Amino acid sequence: MSNTQIARRLHIEESTVKTHVQSVLTKLGVRTRVQAALLASHAGLVNGSGPTDTPPTAS
């Protein structure tokens, strides 16, 4: 999703999205969303099926 799409879905400003995304990337020690996605995939945190409209359920 783009920053604009995320902002619209969460009803927040795009600048807020950018700030949070950058914070997550910094904490993960990566520079791009692709690197973050690969890190999550390698850690088994995502299944690779793509975005969904419903949040994941608790295990």
Secondary structure as the mmCIF struct_conf table of DSSP 4:
data_model
#
loop_
_struct_conf.conf_type_id
_struct_conf.id
_struct_conf.beg_label_comp_id
_struct_conf.beg_label_asym_id
_struct_conf.beg_label_seq_id
_struct_conf.end_label_comp_id
_struct_conf.end_label_asym_id
_struct_conf.end_label_seq_id
HELX_RH_AL_P HELX_RH_AL_P1 ASN A 3 LEU A 10
TURN_TY1_P TURN_TY1_P1 HIS A 11 HIS A 11
BEND BEND1 ILE A 12 ILE A 12
HELX_RH_AL_P HELX_RH_AL_P2 GLU A 14 LEU A 28
TURN_TY1_P TURN_TY1_P2 GLY A 29 GLY A 29
BEND BEND2 ARG A 31 THR A 32
HELX_RH_AL_P HELX_RH_AL_P3 ARG A 33 HIS A 42
TURN_TY1_P TURN_TY1_P3 ALA A 43 GLY A 44
BEND BEND3 GLY A 48 SER A 49
BEND BEND4 ASP A 53 THR A 54
HELX_LH_PP_P HELX_LH_PP_P1 PRO A 55 ALA A 58
#
